[in-house]
Amino acid sequence: MKLFHDLFFTDYGLMSFIGIMFMLGMGVFFLRLFLSGSAPKP
């Protein structure tokens, strides 16, 4: 439980959480961008 408390209630934990979420969001965005860009356009 200390892990979750540190992650959500300390300044360094919140910055780490925001960074992890940002990187995961960028990964999903680029994955969708590259997969949709490789489809042939009529």
mmJSON file of the N, C-alpha and C atoms, coordinates in Angstrom:
{"data_MODEL":{"atom_site":{
"group_PDB":["ATOM","ATOM","ATOM","ATOM","ATOM","ATOM","ATOM","ATOM","ATOM","ATOM","ATOM","ATOM","ATOM","ATOM","ATOM","ATOM","ATOM","ATOM","ATOM","ATOM","ATOM","ATOM","ATOM","ATOM","ATOM","ATOM","ATOM","ATOM","ATOM","ATOM","ATOM","ATOM","ATOM","ATOM","ATOM","ATOM","ATOM","ATOM","ATOM","ATOM","ATOM","ATOM","ATOM","ATOM","ATOM","ATOM","ATOM","ATOM","ATOM","ATOM","ATOM","ATOM","ATOM","ATOM","ATOM","ATOM","ATOM","ATOM","ATOM","ATOM","ATOM","ATOM","ATOM","ATOM","ATOM","ATOM","ATOM","ATOM","ATOM","ATOM","ATOM","ATOM","ATOM","ATOM","ATOM","ATOM","ATOM","ATOM","ATOM","ATOM","ATOM","ATOM","ATOM","ATOM","ATOM","ATOM","ATOM","ATOM","ATOM","ATOM","ATOM","ATOM","ATOM","ATOM","ATOM","ATOM","ATOM","ATOM","ATOM","ATOM","ATOM","ATOM","ATOM","ATOM","ATOM","ATOM","ATOM","ATOM","ATOM","ATOM","ATOM","ATOM","ATOM","ATOM","ATOM","ATOM","ATOM","ATOM","ATOM","ATOM","ATOM","ATOM","ATOM","ATOM","ATOM","ATOM"],
"id":[1,2,3,4,5,6,7,8,9,10,11,12,13,14,15,16,17,18,19,20,21,22,23,24,25,26,27,28,29,30,31,32,33,34,35,36,37,38,39,40,41,42,43,44,45,46,47,48,49,50,51,52,53,54,55,56,57,58,59,60,61,62,63,64,65,66,67,68,69,70,71,72,73,74,75,76,77,78,79,80,81,82,83,84,85,86,87,88,89,90,91,92,93,94,95,96,97,98,99,100,101,102,103,104,105,106,107,108,109,110,111,112,113,114,115,116,117,118,119,120,121,122,123,124,125,126],
"type_symbol":["N","C","C","N","C","C","N","C","C","N","C","C","N","C","C","N","C","C","N","C","C","N","C","C","N","C","C","N","C","C","N","C","C","N","C","C","N","C","C","N","C","C","N","C","C","N","C","C","N","C","C","N","C","C","N","C","C","N","C","C","N","C","C","N","C","C","N","C","C","N","C","C","N","C","C","N","C","C","N","C","C","N","C","C","N","C","C","N","C","C","N","C","C","N","C","C","N","C","C","N","C","C","N","C","C","N","C","C","N","C","C","N","C","C","N","C","C","N","C","C","N","C","C","N","C","C"],
"label_atom_id":["N","CA","C","N","CA","C","N","CA","C","N","CA","C","N","CA","C","N","CA","C","N","CA","C","N","CA","C","N","CA","C","N","CA","C","N","CA","C","N","CA","C","N","CA","C","N","CA","C","N","CA","C","N","CA","C","N","CA","C","N","CA","C","N","CA","C","N","CA","C","N","CA","C","N","CA","C","N","CA","C","N","CA","C","N","CA","C","N","CA","C","N","CA","C","N","CA","C","N","CA","C","N","CA","C","N","CA","C","N","CA","C","N","CA","C","N","CA","C","N","CA","C","N","CA","C","N","CA","C","N","CA","C","N","CA","C","N","CA","C","N","CA","C","N","CA","C"],
"label_alt_id":[null,null,null,null,null,null,null,null,null,null,null,null,null,null,null,null,null,null,null,null,null,null,null,null,null,null,null,null,null,null,null,null,null,null,null,null,null,null,null,null,null,null,null,null,null,null,null,null,null,null,null,null,null,null,null,null,null,null,null,null,null,null,null,null,null,null,null,null,null,null,null,null,null,null,null,null,null,null,null,null,null,null,null,null,null,null,null,null,null,null,null,null,null,null,null,null,null,null,null,null,null,null,null,null,null,null,null,null,null,null,null,null,null,null,null,null,null,null,null,null,null,null,null,null,null,null],
"label_comp_id":["MET","MET","MET","LYS","LYS","LYS","LEU","LEU","LEU","PHE","PHE","PHE","HIS","HIS","HIS","ASP","ASP","ASP","LEU","LEU","LEU","PHE","PHE","PHE","PHE","PHE","PHE","THR","THR","THR","ASP","ASP","ASP","TYR","TYR","TYR","GLY","GLY","GLY","LEU","LEU","LEU","MET","MET","MET","SER","SER","SER","PHE","PHE","PHE","ILE","ILE","ILE","GLY","GLY","GLY","ILE","ILE","ILE","MET","MET","MET","PHE","PHE","PHE","MET","MET","MET","LEU","LEU","LEU","GLY","GLY","GLY","MET","MET","MET","GLY","GLY","GLY","VAL","VAL","VAL","PHE","PHE","PHE","PHE","PHE","PHE","LEU","LEU","LEU","ARG","ARG","ARG","LEU","LEU","LEU","PHE","PHE","PHE","LEU","LEU","LEU","SER","SER","SER","GLY","GLY","GLY","SER","SER","SER","ALA","ALA","ALA","PRO","PRO","PRO","LYS","LYS","LYS","PRO","PRO","PRO"],
"label_asym_id":["A","A","A","A","A","A","A","A","A","A","A","A","A","A","A","A","A","A","A","A","A","A","A","A","A","A","A","A","A","A","A","A","A","A","A","A","A","A","A","A","A","A","A","A","A","A","A","A","A","A","A","A","A","A","A","A","A","A","A","A","A","A","A","A","A","A","A","A","A","A","A","A","A","A","A","A","A","A","A","A","A","A","A","A","A","A","A","A","A","A","A","A","A","A","A","A","A","A","A","A","A","A","A","A","A","A","A","A","A","A","A","A","A","A","A","A","A","A","A","A","A","A","A","A","A","A"],
"label_entity_id":["1","1","1","1","1","1","1","1","1","1","1","1","1","1","1","1","1","1","1","1","1","1","1","1","1","1","1","1","1","1","1","1","1","1","1","1","1","1","1","1","1","1","1","1","1","1","1","1","1","1","1","1","1","1","1","1","1","1","1","1","1","1","1","1","1","1","1","1","1","1","1","1","1","1","1","1","1","1","1","1","1","1","1","1","1","1","1","1","1","1","1","1","1","1","1","1","1","1","1","1","1","1","1","1","1","1","1","1","1","1","1","1","1","1","1","1","1","1","1","1","1","1","1","1","1","1"],
"label_seq_id":[1,1,1,2,2,2,3,3,3,4,4,4,5,5,5,6,6,6,7,7,7,8,8,8,9,9,9,10,10,10,11,11,11,12,12,12,13,13,13,14,14,14,15,15,15,16,16,16,17,17,17,18,18,18,19,19,19,20,20,20,21,21,21,22,22,22,23,23,23,24,24,24,25,25,25,26,26,26,27,27,27,28,28,28,29,29,29,30,30,30,31,31,31,32,32,32,33,33,33,34,34,34,35,35,35,36,36,36,37,37,37,38,38,38,39,39,39,40,40,40,41,41,41,42,42,42],
"pdbx_PDB_ins_code":[null,null,null,null,null,null,null,null,null,null,null,null,null,null,null,null,null,null,null,null,null,null,null,null,null,null,null,null,null,null,null,null,null,null,null,null,null,null,null,null,null,null,null,null,null,null,null,null,null,null,null,null,null,null,null,null,null,null,null,null,null,null,null,null,null,null,null,null,null,null,null,null,null,null,null,null,null,null,null,null,null,null,null,null,null,null,null,null,null,null,null,null,null,null,null,null,null,null,null,null,null,null,null,null,null,null,null,null,null,null,null,null,null,null,null,null,null,null,null,null,null,null,null,null,null,null],
"Cartn_x":[0.831,0.0,0.868,2.083,2.963,3.311,3.424,3.73,2.646,1.372,0.29,0.197,0.469,0.459,1.547,2.744,3.828,3.519,2.886,2.611,1.591,0.561,-0.536,-0.519,0.262,0.173,1.49,2.506,3.749,4.017,4.833,5.081,5.854,6.86,7.626,6.803,5.903,5.044,4.053,3.465,2.512,3.208,4.418,5.145,5.493,5.846,6.123,4.857,3.746,2.479,2.074,2.201,1.863,2.786,4.07,5.008,4.691,4.338,3.985,2.719,1.703,0.464,0.698,1.552,1.858,2.545,3.506,4.219,3.301,2.429,1.481,0.518,0.053,-0.826,-0.131,1.127,1.877,2.044,2.287,2.43,1.159,0.017,-1.262,-1.52,-1.23,-1.452,-0.609,0.687,1.553,1.242,0.855,0.473,-0.732,-1.745,-2.921,-2.563,-1.691,-1.289,-0.565,0.384,1.17,0.338,-0.541,-1.355,-2.383,-2.94,-3.91,-3.202,-1.967,-1.23,-0.737,-0.628,-0.123,-1.239,-2.503,-3.614,-3.662,-3.901,-3.96,-5.183,-4.981,-6.075,-6.637,-7.936,-8.526,-8.442],
"Cartn_y":[-1.2,0.0,1.254,1.165,2.335,2.724,1.714,1.995,2.881,2.528,3.321,4.693,4.751,6.048,6.948,6.404,7.203,7.61,6.713,7.004,8.126,8.142,9.088,10.302,10.284,11.378,12.098,11.814,12.578,13.263,14.315,15.063,14.235,13.497,12.678,11.489,10.966,9.884,10.342,11.52,12.039,12.369,12.907,13.196,11.897,10.856,9.565,9.001,9.094,8.586,9.344,10.665,11.472,11.112,10.923,10.544,9.188,8.219,6.881,6.952,7.678,7.795,8.517,9.541,10.274,9.372,8.582,7.688,6.596,6.044,5.045,5.663,6.877,7.556,7.834,8.25,8.474,7.174,6.08,4.791,4.38,4.549,4.207,5.119,6.414,7.365,7.015,6.774,6.48,5.118,4.158,2.857,3.001,3.735,3.958,4.781,5.762,6.596,5.779,4.961,4.19,3.082,2.447,1.386,1.95,3.101,3.69,4.284,4.719,5.296,4.248,2.993,1.95,1.343,1.652,1.111,1.824,1.081,1.724,2.62,3.769,4.725,4.554,4.496,4.344,5.637],
"Cartn_z":[0.0,0.0,0.0,0.547,0.527,-0.899,-1.775,-3.181,-3.803,-3.59,-4.158,-3.504,-2.215,-1.533,-2.092,-2.292,-2.864,-4.295,-5.058,-6.459,-6.618,-5.793,-6.006,-5.088,-4.02,-3.047,-2.805,-3.612,-3.499,-4.832,-4.782,-6.007,-7.028,-6.583,-7.524,-8.028,-7.216,-7.654,-8.712,-8.503,-9.492,-10.802,-10.747,-11.982,-12.709,-11.973,-12.602,-13.241,-12.553,-13.077,-14.336,-14.312,-15.489,-16.65,-16.38,-17.436,-18.039,-17.202,-17.688,-18.542,-18.08,-18.844,-20.173,-20.155,-21.386,-22.398,-21.946,-22.864,-23.406,-22.573,-23.059,-24.072,-23.803,-24.744,-26.068,-26.016,-27.249,-28.02,-27.329,-27.995,-28.713,-28.064,-28.691,-29.882,-29.721,-30.81,-32.033,-31.833,-32.964,-33.582,-32.756,-33.298,-34.229,-33.789,-34.641,-35.87,-35.712,-36.842,-37.891,-37.472,-38.426,-39.069,-38.308,-38.884,-39.862,-39.576,-40.511,-41.715,-41.569,-42.685,-43.658,-43.224,-44.116,-44.955,-44.668,-45.455,-46.804,-47.888,-49.221,-49.339,-49.899,-50.087,-51.496,-51.658,-53.006,-53.811],
"occupancy":[1.0,1.0,1.0,1.0,1.0,1.0,1.0,1.0,1.0,1.0,1.0,1.0,1.0,1.0,1.0,1.0,1.0,1.0,1.0,1.0,1.0,1.0,1.0,1.0,1.0,1.0,1.0,1.0,1.0,1.0,1.0,1.0,1.0,1.0,1.0,1.0,1.0,1.0,1.0,1.0,1.0,1.0,1.0,1.0,1.0,1.0,1.0,1.0,1.0,1.0,1.0,1.0,1.0,1.0,1.0,1.0,1.0,1.0,1.0,1.0,1.0,1.0,1.0,1.0,1.0,1.0,1.0,1.0,1.0,1.0,1.0,1.0,1.0,1.0,1.0,1.0,1.0,1.0,1.0,1.0,1.0,1.0,1.0,1.0,1.0,1.0,1.0,1.0,1.0,1.0,1.0,1.0,1.0,1.0,1.0,1.0,1.0,1.0,1.0,1.0,1.0,1.0,1.0,1.0,1.0,1.0,1.0,1.0,1.0,1.0,1.0,1.0,1.0,1.0,1.0,1.0,1.0,1.0,1.0,1.0,1.0,1.0,1.0,1.0,1.0,1.0],
"B_iso_or_equiv":[0.0,0.0,0.0,0.0,0.0,0.0,0.0,0.0,0.0,0.0,0.0,0.0,0.0,0.0,0.0,0.0,0.0,0.0,0.0,0.0,0.0,0.0,0.0,0.0,0.0,0.0,0.0,0.0,0.0,0.0,0.0,0.0,0.0,0.0,0.0,0.0,0.0,0.0,0.0,0.0,0.0,0.0,0.0,0.0,0.0,0.0,0.0,0.0,0.0,0.0,0.0,0.0,0.0,0.0,0.0,0.0,0.0,0.0,0.0,0.0,0.0,0.0,0.0,0.0,0.0,0.0,0.0,0.0,0.0,0.0,0.0,0.0,0.0,0.0,0.0,0.0,0.0,0.0,0.0,0.0,0.0,0.0,0.0,0.0,0.0,0.0,0.0,0.0,0.0,0.0,0.0,0.0,0.0,0.0,0.0,0.0,0.0,0.0,0.0,0.0,0.0,0.0,0.0,0.0,0.0,0.0,0.0,0.0,0.0,0.0,0.0,0.0,0.0,0.0,0.0,0.0,0.0,0.0,0.0,0.0,0.0,0.0,0.0,0.0,0.0,0.0],
"pdbx_formal_charge":[null,null,null,null,null,null,null,null,null,null,null,null,null,null,null,null,null,null,null,null,null,null,null,null,null,null,null,null,null,null,null,null,null,null,null,null,null,null,null,null,null,null,null,null,null,null,null,null,null,null,null,null,null,null,null,null,null,null,null,null,null,null,null,null,null,null,null,null,null,null,null,null,null,null,null,null,null,null,null,null,null,null,null,null,null,null,null,null,null,null,null,null,null,null,null,null,null,null,null,null,null,null,null,null,null,null,null,null,null,null,null,null,null,null,null,null,null,null,null,null,null,null,null,null,null,null],
"auth_seq_id":[1,1,1,2,2,2,3,3,3,4,4,4,5,5,5,6,6,6,7,7,7,8,8,8,9,9,9,10,10,10,11,11,11,12,12,12,13,13,13,14,14,14,15,15,15,16,16,16,17,17,17,18,18,18,19,19,19,20,20,20,21,21,21,22,22,22,23,23,23,24,24,24,25,25,25,26,26,26,27,27,27,28,28,28,29,29,29,30,30,30,31,31,31,32,32,32,33,33,33,34,34,34,35,35,35,36,36,36,37,37,37,38,38,38,39,39,39,40,40,40,41,41,41,42,42,42],
"auth_comp_id":["MET","MET","MET","LYS","LYS","LYS","LEU","LEU","LEU","PHE","PHE","PHE","HIS","HIS","HIS","ASP","ASP","ASP","LEU","LEU","LEU","PHE","PHE","PHE","PHE","PHE","PHE","THR","THR","THR","ASP","ASP","ASP","TYR","TYR","TYR","GLY","GLY","GLY","LEU","LEU","LEU","MET","MET","MET","SER","SER","SER","PHE","PHE","PHE","ILE","ILE","ILE","GLY","GLY","GLY","ILE","ILE","ILE","MET","MET","MET","PHE","PHE","PHE","MET","MET","MET","LEU","LEU","LEU","GLY","GLY","GLY","MET","MET","MET","GLY","GLY","GLY","VAL","VAL","VAL","PHE","PHE","PHE","PHE","PHE","PHE","LEU","LEU","LEU","ARG","ARG","ARG","LEU","LEU","LEU","PHE","PHE","PHE","LEU","LEU","LEU","SER","SER","SER","GLY","GLY","GLY","SER","SER","SER","ALA","ALA","ALA","PRO","PRO","PRO","LYS","LYS","LYS","PRO","PRO","PRO"],
"auth_asym_id":["A","A","A","A","A","A","A","A","A","A","A","A","A","A","A","A","A","A","A","A","A","A","A","A","A","A","A","A","A","A","A","A","A","A","A","A","A","A","A","A","A","A","A","A","A","A","A","A","A","A","A","A","A","A","A","A","A","A","A","A","A","A","A","A","A","A","A","A","A","A","A","A","A","A","A","A","A","A","A","A","A","A","A","A","A","A","A","A","A","A","A","A","A","A","A","A","A","A","A","A","A","A","A","A","A","A","A","A","A","A","A","A","A","A","A","A","A","A","A","A","A","A","A","A","A","A"],
"auth_atom_id":["N","CA","C","N","CA","C","N","CA","C","N","CA","C","N","CA","C","N","CA","C","N","CA","C","N","CA","C","N","CA","C","N","CA","C","N","CA","C","N","CA","C","N","CA","C","N","CA","C","N","CA","C","N","CA","C","N","CA","C","N","CA","C","N","CA","C","N","CA","C","N","CA","C","N","CA","C","N","CA","C","N","CA","C","N","CA","C","N","CA","C","N","CA","C","N","CA","C","N","CA","C","N","CA","C","N","CA","C","N","CA","C","N","CA","C","N","CA","C","N","CA","C","N","CA","C","N","CA","C","N","CA","C","N","CA","C","N","CA","C","N","CA","C","N","CA","C"],
"pdbx_PDB_model_num":[1,1,1,1,1,1,1,1,1,1,1,1,1,1,1,1,1,1,1,1,1,1,1,1,1,1,1,1,1,1,1,1,1,1,1,1,1,1,1,1,1,1,1,1,1,1,1,1,1,1,1,1,1,1,1,1,1,1,1,1,1,1,1,1,1,1,1,1,1,1,1,1,1,1,1,1,1,1,1,1,1,1,1,1,1,1,1,1,1,1,1,1,1,1,1,1,1,1,1,1,1,1,1,1,1,1,1,1,1,1,1,1,1,1,1,1,1,1,1,1,1,1,1,1,1,1]
}}}
